[in-house]
Amino acid sequence: MSLSAALSRAVALFKKKLPQQQSYLTVCPRDTIIVRLEAAKCDRDAKLIQLAFDERAQGRRIRELEQQQL
């Protein structure tokens, strides 16, 4: 699938889910939409990374508590 087709499909799905933003999407340049989609992806990745760090920190705290109880 070409970038143009993928972008058109993403915009169509976005319009379907958020019909109130159709006017914004029609005036918005394609580059801005790509940047916004990339920003959303980066934000999601940042949240996943933060979750991994939180789980690691929680595991460390559990191990420390277990060591204190021994």
C-alpha positions in Angstrom: 0.0 0.0 0.0 1.4 3.4 -1.0 1.9 6.2 1.5 -0.9 8.2 -0.2 -3.4 5.3 0.1 -2.4 4.6 3.7 -2.9 8.2 4.6 -6.2 8.4 2.8 -7.4 5.4 4.7 -6.2 6.8 8.0 -8.0 10.1 7.3 -11.2 8.2 6.3 -11.1 6.2 9.6 -10.4 9.3 11.6 -13.3 11.2 9.9 -15.5 8.2 10.6 -14.6 8.1 14.3 -14.6 11.9 14.8 -17.1 13.4 12.4 -17.0 16.8 14.1 -13.4 17.3 13.0 -14.0 16.8 9.3 -13.7 20.5 8.5 -10.3 20.6 10.2 -9.1 17.6 8.2 -10.2 19.1 4.9 -8.2 22.3 5.4 -5.3 20.6 7.2 -2.3 19.9 5.0 -1.4 16.3 4.7 2.0 16.9 6.3 0.4 18.1 9.4 -1.8 15.0 9.6 1.3 12.8 9.2 3.1 14.8 12.0 0.1 14.4 14.3 -0.1 10.6 13.6 3.6 10.3 14.2 3.3 12.3 17.4 0.5 10.1 18.6 2.7 7.0 17.8 5.6 8.6 19.8 3.2 9.4 22.7 2.0 5.8 22.7 5.6 4.5 22.6 6.5 6.9 25.5 3.7 5.5 27.6 4.8 1.9 26.9 8.3 2.8 27.9 7.0 4.5 31.1 5.0 1.4 31.9 8.0 -0.8 31.5 10.0 1.5 33.8 7.1 1.5 36.3 6.9 -2.3 36.3 10.7 -2.6 36.7 10.6 -0.2 39.6 7.7 -2.0 41.2 9.6 -5.3 40.8 12.7 -3.8 42.4 10.6 -2.6 45.4 9.0 -6.0 45.8 12.5 -7.6 45.9 13.7 -5.0 48.4 10.7 -5.8 50.7 11.4 -9.5 50.3 15.0 -9.0 51.3 14.0 -6.9 54.3 11.7 -9.7 55.5 14.4 -12.4 55.3 
